[in-house]
Amino acid sequence: MYSRVRDLREDRDLTQRELAAHLCCSQQVYSNYELGQRDIPTDILIKLSRFYGVSTDYILGLTNNPKQMK
């Protein structure tokens, strides 16, 4: 899951700081999410899902299909 979050960010050429600002958290907190040193809270998981246009299941690694369910 954590590498998938990093890959999504890097695929869009975003810095940790830019994404952290969108999520209203510090760059350090976001870095900890990517490193797996801190669990990603549900509200942040939902924000990431909406931001990237992928399902939460995709972020969590439960599916390889990134499409959101309608």
N, C-alpha and C positions, 0 to 999 in steps of 0.2 A: 504494500500500500504506500509506504513512504517514498519509495523510488518512483512510483507512478505519479505521485504529487509533484515530485521534482521534475520528472520528464514532461509533464503537462506544462509546467512553468517554463522550462527551457525551450520547449517546442514553440512557444510564443515569444521567445526572446525577452522575457521579463526578468527583472532582478528580484531577489528576495525582498528587498526594500519596497519595490513597487507593489508587489503582491501583498505584503504586510500592510501597507497603507490602505489598500482596497479592503482588507479584512479587519481594519482598525485594531491592529496589534503591532507589536514591535518586530523589527527584523530578527532579533534574537529569538523571540517566541516562535516566529514562523520557521526559522532555521531548525529549531528543536523539533518541530513537526516533521520536517523533511528527514531529519536524522533519526527519527523514531525515539527521541529522548523524551518526548512528551506526547501523550495521546491527543488526537485531534478531536476537539469537542464536536458534538452533533451539529450545533449551529454553524460552526466553521466548515464542517463537511458539506452541509447544505449550500453555503455560500460558494464554496469551491465548485460544487456540482453545477450550480447556476452560472457561475462565471465562465466556466469552460464549456458548458453545454453538454455535459456528460452525466451519466447516471451515478448515483452514490455507490451502487454496486460495482461499477467500473473502477471508481477510485479505491474502493475497499478490496479490489482484486477478486471479487466473486464472479465476475464475468469479463470476457475480453471484448465484449460488444460495448462500445462507448455511448451508444445512443440512449437518450433519456426516454423513459416511458412516458406516454402522454396520458 
